[in-house]
Every structure is written in C-alpha cells, then in structure tokens.
Amino acid sequence: MNGMIEKKFDEMGARVRIRPLVARDTRWSRGVLTGWPRLDVLRDRKGEYFDIAVPDDGSIEVVDFRPDDRHLLLLARTPKGDKAKFLCGHDERQWFVCAVPEREGVRDVITAKRALQPEAVREKIAEKHVKPERQLRRRNEAYIRQGEWFFVAADVEPPAGEVLRNEPLSRGGGSKPHMVDFIYRLGGTLVLVHKRHAPSGITEGQFRALPEDVRKQPGWTRMARDPEVYAKGRVRHPDHKTIVLESWHRVFMNTEAQSPAAANVVFLD
C-alpha cells in the first residue's frame, strides 16, 4: 500500500516519507490519541517533501490523483471507523497539505477544492455567475485568493482612525502570517496569544488563571478571534506571489477548521 502511495506522489513531482506515528510527535498528540495520521510538509537538503506519520491502528489511501494539476486526495481511517480526507498539492511556489471538511460529500480533488471555499465565497461565485472552469482559480470575478485566505470585494469605508497598517493575517498555531498594508477589524473576541503557551489564543479570564510567572513571560500579544476583517493594499507572504487589493475586501479563511482532523485550527487575526 505504501509503495503505491509513494508512486502517486512521485508521479506528481513530489517526495514523500511514510512512517509510523510515535509518541515523540508531541505537537501532534491529538493524532496519537485518536488514530489520525500526522501530515506535514518538511524540508531537507534536497528540498521539500511530504512527511506522513501513520498510527499502527490507522490507514491511508489515495482516492483521487491529478498529476497534471499536481494534487491528490488522501483518505485516512481510524479503527473506530472515523474518516478524514487530506488534499496534498502544489500552490504557486510550495507544496501544501490541508484537511478537507466533508461538505456535501468529497469524492475527488475538484470537490475537495470546492469544500475548502467558505460559504460566503460560494455565494459570491453564484451571484457573479462565474463560469465553472474559473470557479477554482486563484483570481476570478468573485474573489482573489492567496493561500488559505480569500478576499471578496466589500462596500465599506472604515473610519480612518481604526485602520491599521502593516498588519498580519494569521490562522494561529505558529503559521507564517500574511502581511497586509491596511487592515480594518470589526467585532470579534479579544484573546491573548503566546507562541508557546497559547498559540490559538485564550480569553482574559483564562489568562488571569495562569501562574504569575507564565503571565509575566515576554511574547504575549492581544489579538481578535473571529472578527470581521477587511483588507486593502498589498498582501505579502514568502510562499506566495504578492497580490494588490485596490479597494477594501472582506477576508475569509478556508474551511479546513471544519474538518474533524483539524479541530485545533482557528481563525486568528
């Protein structure tokens, strides 16, 4: 089975290492407990490669393969009968892996890509009557996409005093942020974030309950969880081509957080 999976990755131009999931994968302890595999894109002296760690009582298989598009869809199973799908592919400059929510039944690469589009983006696609062949592109009449972020044109004019400059867009968990020239946030829940102690953010009450020595450590940042976010100007990221938003756009993150295999992913900005 592993040899067949490795062959598929090789045919789309990617390297892969499939190995047992072990306890030292502490960052992925949820996978150790539930039987989900751990998937990541790592780098060695030869470049990027997919690292897939599979529990002894779990399994993976390729359910769809699009070598010309450099994407494939993996299905993971646990002994309890739970299933999750992962989209592995190439986007602009880098390989990526993304957990896919089971929205309306995901059966192949195309439906996986559609399932990762937020509902607001799908509604805009329908409103703009975007042709089917353009609906999954990085840019069309409905949105502009950079990595996991979708930008949809919005009719807003933020108060000048509330517009922030050179701000990050981050999904949390230590991910590399996308930097935006101008950001306007509306609503959301105030959280405190720390790379080591609270990468997904905690509330003020949870912060006050921490030991004093932890609260006094440097690196704590106040952020807003799940706000309405609007962006304008350049959006920059080392793994993606810079995009330029000439007007204000509403920001949406893809739906990966809705997958049972990505429950710890949150929208942090």
C-alpha positions as CSV (number, residue, x, y, z in Angstrom):
1,M,0.0,0.0,0.0
2,N,2.7,2.5,0.9
3,G,4.6,1.8,-2.3
4,M,1.5,2.7,-4.3
5,I,1.1,5.9,-2.4
6,E,4.7,6.8,-2.8
7,K,4.4,6.2,-6.6
8,K,1.5,8.6,-6.9
9,F,3.4,11.3,-5.1
10,D,6.4,10.7,-7.3
11,E,4.3,11.0,-10.5
12,M,3.1,14.4,-9.5
13,G,6.7,15.5,-8.8
14,A,6.8,15.3,-5.0
15,R,8.8,13.3,-2.5
16,V,7.1,11.6,0.4
17,R,8.1,9.8,3.6
18,I,5.6,7.5,5.2
19,R,6.5,6.3,8.7
20,P,4.9,5.2,12.0
21,L,3.4,7.8,14.2
22,V,5.3,7.8,17.5
23,A,4.8,9.4,20.9
24,R,7.6,11.9,20.4
25,D,5.4,13.7,17.8
26,T,4.2,15.8,20.8
27,R,3.0,18.6,18.6
28,W,0.5,16.2,17.1
29,S,-0.6,14.5,20.3
30,R,-4.2,14.5,19.2
31,G,-3.3,12.3,16.3
32,V,-1.6,9.8,18.7
33,L,-4.7,9.6,20.8
34,T,-7.3,9.3,18.1
35,G,-5.7,7.3,15.4
36,W,-5.5,10.2,12.9
37,P,-2.3,10.4,10.8
38,R,0.1,13.4,11.1
39,L,0.8,15.1,7.8
40,D,3.2,17.9,7.2
41,V,5.5,19.4,4.5
42,L,9.1,19.5,5.7
43,R,12.4,20.5,4.1
44,D,15.8,18.8,3.9
45,R,18.9,19.4,1.8
46,K,17.1,18.1,-1.3
47,G,14.1,20.4,-0.8
48,E,10.5,20.0,0.3
49,Y,8.9,16.6,1.0
50,F,5.7,15.3,2.5
51,D,6.0,13.7,5.9
52,I,3.1,11.3,6.7
53,A,3.1,9.6,10.1
54,V,0.5,6.8,10.4
55,P,-0.6,5.2,13.7
56,D,-0.3,1.5,13.9
57,D,-4.1,1.2,14.1
58,G,-4.8,3.7,11.3
59,S,-4.5,3.7,7.5
60,I,-4.3,6.0,4.5
61,E,-5.0,5.6,0.8
62,V,-5.2,7.7,-2.4
63,V,-8.8,8.2,-3.5
64,D,-8.1,10.7,-6.4
65,F,-5.0,11.7,-8.3
66,R,-4.5,14.6,-10.7
67,P,-0.8,14.6,-11.8
68,D,-1.3,17.4,-14.3
69,D,-2.7,19.6,-11.6
70,R,-0.1,18.3,-9.0
71,H,-2.8,17.4,-6.5
72,L,-4.0,14.2,-4.9
73,L,-6.6,13.4,-2.2
74,L,-5.8,11.1,0.7
75,L,-8.4,9.2,2.8
76,A,-7.4,8.4,6.4
77,R,-9.3,5.8,8.5
78,T,-9.2,5.1,12.2
79,P,-10.1,1.8,13.9
80,K,-13.3,3.3,15.2
81,G,-14.5,3.9,11.6
82,D,-13.8,7.6,11.6
83,K,-12.7,9.0,8.2
84,A,-10.9,12.2,7.1
85,K,-9.6,13.5,3.8
86,F,-6.5,15.5,3.1
87,L,-5.7,17.4,0.0
88,C,-2.0,17.3,-0.9
89,G,-0.7,19.5,-3.7
90,H,1.3,22.5,-5.1
91,D,0.1,26.1,-4.8
92,E,2.2,28.7,-6.6
93,R,5.6,28.1,-5.0
94,Q,5.2,25.5,-2.3
95,W,3.8,22.0,-1.6
96,F,1.0,22.0,1.0
97,V,-1.3,19.7,2.8
98,C,-4.8,20.6,4.0
99,A,-7.5,18.8,6.0
100,V,-10.8,18.8,4.0
101,P,-14.2,19.1,5.6
102,E,-16.9,16.6,4.5
103,R,-19.1,19.2,3.0
104,E,-21.7,17.7,0.6
105,G,-19.5,14.6,0.1
106,V,-15.9,15.0,-1.0
107,R,-15.0,12.3,-3.6
108,D,-12.1,13.8,-5.6
109,V,-9.7,16.7,-5.9
110,I,-12.2,19.0,-7.5
111,T,-14.9,18.6,-4.8
112,A,-12.2,18.9,-2.2
113,K,-11.2,22.3,-3.5
114,R,-14.8,23.4,-3.6
115,A,-15.3,22.2,0.0
116,L,-12.5,24.4,1.1
117,Q,-14.2,27.5,-0.2
118,P,-16.2,29.4,2.6
119,E,-19.9,29.7,2.1
120,A,-19.7,33.4,1.5
121,V,-17.2,32.8,-1.3
122,R,-19.5,30.2,-2.9
123,E,-22.4,32.6,-2.7
124,K,-20.4,35.3,-4.4
125,I,-19.4,32.8,-7.1
126,A,-23.1,32.2,-7.8
127,E,-24.0,35.9,-7.6
128,K,-21.3,36.7,-10.2
129,H,-22.2,33.8,-12.4
130,V,-18.6,32.7,-12.5
131,K,-18.1,30.0,-15.2
132,P,-17.3,26.5,-13.9
133,E,-13.8,26.5,-15.4
134,R,-12.9,29.7,-13.4
135,Q,-14.5,28.9,-10.1
136,L,-11.4,27.3,-8.5
137,R,-8.8,29.8,-9.8
138,R,-6.8,32.0,-7.5
139,R,-8.5,35.0,-9.0
140,N,-11.9,35.4,-10.7
141,E,-14.9,37.7,-10.7
142,A,-15.9,36.6,-7.2
143,Y,-12.7,36.7,-5.2
144,I,-8.9,36.8,-5.0
145,R,-7.1,34.0,-3.1
146,Q,-3.7,33.8,-1.5
147,G,-3.0,30.5,0.1
148,E,-5.8,29.8,2.7
149,W,-7.2,33.3,2.5
150,F,-10.0,34.5,0.2
151,F,-10.6,38.2,-0.4
152,V,-14.1,39.4,-1.6
153,A,-14.7,43.0,-2.6
154,A,-16.8,44.8,0.0
155,D,-18.7,48.1,0.1
156,V,-17.2,49.5,3.3
157,E,-15.4,52.8,4.2
158,P,-13.7,52.3,7.6
159,P,-13.1,55.2,9.9
160,A,-9.6,56.5,9.3
161,G,-8.6,56.2,12.9
162,E,-9.5,52.5,13.0
163,V,-7.4,51.4,10.0
164,L,-4.2,49.6,11.0
165,R,-1.0,49.5,8.8
166,N,1.3,46.6,8.0
167,E,-0.8,44.0,10.0
168,P,-0.6,40.2,10.0
169,L,-3.3,37.7,8.9
170,S,-2.7,34.5,10.9
171,R,-4.6,31.3,11.4
172,G,-2.6,30.7,14.6
173,G,-0.7,27.6,15.6
174,G,2.7,29.1,14.7
175,S,1.8,29.5,11.0
176,K,3.6,32.2,8.9
177,P,1.4,35.3,8.8
178,H,0.3,37.1,5.6
179,M,1.2,40.8,5.9
180,V,-1.3,43.3,4.7
181,D,-0.8,47.0,4.0
182,F,-4.1,48.1,5.6
183,I,-6.5,46.1,7.9
184,Y,-9.8,47.1,9.5
185,R,-11.3,44.8,12.2
186,L,-14.9,44.8,13.3
187,G,-16.1,42.8,16.4
188,G,-14.6,39.5,17.4
189,T,-13.4,38.2,20.8
190,L,-10.3,39.6,22.5
191,V,-7.8,36.9,23.2
192,L,-4.2,36.7,24.3
193,V,-1.7,34.7,22.2
194,H,1.6,33.3,23.1
195,K,3.7,31.1,20.7
196,R,4.5,28.6,23.5
197,H,1.6,28.8,26.0
198,A,-1.4,29.7,23.9
199,P,-0.9,29.6,20.1
200,S,-4.6,29.5,19.5
201,G,-5.4,32.3,22.0
202,I,-7.0,32.4,25.4
203,T,-9.6,34.8,27.0
204,E,-8.8,37.4,29.6
205,G,-10.2,35.1,32.3
206,Q,-8.1,32.1,31.2
207,F,-5.1,34.4,31.1
208,R,-5.7,35.6,34.7
209,A,-5.9,32.0,35.8
210,L,-2.4,31.2,34.6
211,P,0.5,31.1,37.1
212,E,2.1,34.6,37.6
213,D,5.4,33.5,36.1
214,V,3.7,32.4,32.9
215,R,1.7,35.7,32.6
216,K,4.9,37.7,33.0
217,Q,6.8,36.0,30.3
218,P,7.5,38.1,27.2
219,G,5.8,37.3,24.0
220,W,2.1,37.7,24.9
221,T,0.1,39.6,22.2
222,R,-3.5,40.8,22.3
223,M,-5.4,39.7,19.2
224,A,-9.0,39.3,18.0
225,R,-10.5,35.9,17.3
226,D,-13.1,35.5,14.6
227,P,-13.6,39.2,13.8
228,E,-14.9,40.6,10.5
229,V,-11.7,41.5,8.8
230,Y,-11.3,43.9,5.8
231,A,-8.0,44.3,3.8
232,K,-6.7,46.8,1.3
233,G,-3.3,47.2,-0.5
234,R,-0.6,44.6,-0.8
235,V,-0.9,41.2,0.8
236,R,2.6,39.6,1.1
237,H,3.8,36.1,2.1
238,P,7.1,34.4,1.3
239,D,5.4,31.3,-0.2
240,H,3.0,33.3,-2.4
241,K,3.1,36.0,-5.1
242,T,2.1,39.4,-3.7
243,I,-1.4,40.4,-4.5
244,V,-2.7,44.0,-4.5
245,L,-6.3,44.9,-3.4
246,E,-7.2,48.2,-5.0
247,S,-10.3,48.6,-2.8
248,W,-11.5,47.1,0.6
249,H,-12.1,43.4,0.6
250,R,-13.7,41.2,3.2
251,V,-11.3,38.4,4.4
252,F,-12.3,34.8,4.8
253,M,-10.2,31.8,5.8
254,N,-10.7,28.5,4.0
255,T,-12.9,25.8,5.8
256,E,-10.1,23.5,6.9
257,A,-11.0,24.1,10.5
258,Q,-14.4,22.3,9.9
259,S,-12.6,19.0,9.3
260,P,-12.5,16.5,12.2
261,A,-8.8,16.1,11.6
262,A,-8.1,19.8,12.0
263,A,-10.2,20.7,15.1
264,N,-7.4,22.8,16.6
265,V,-7.2,25.2,13.7
266,V,-8.9,28.6,14.5
267,F,-9.3,31.9,12.7
268,L,-6.9,34.1,14.5
269,D,-6.1,37.6,13.1
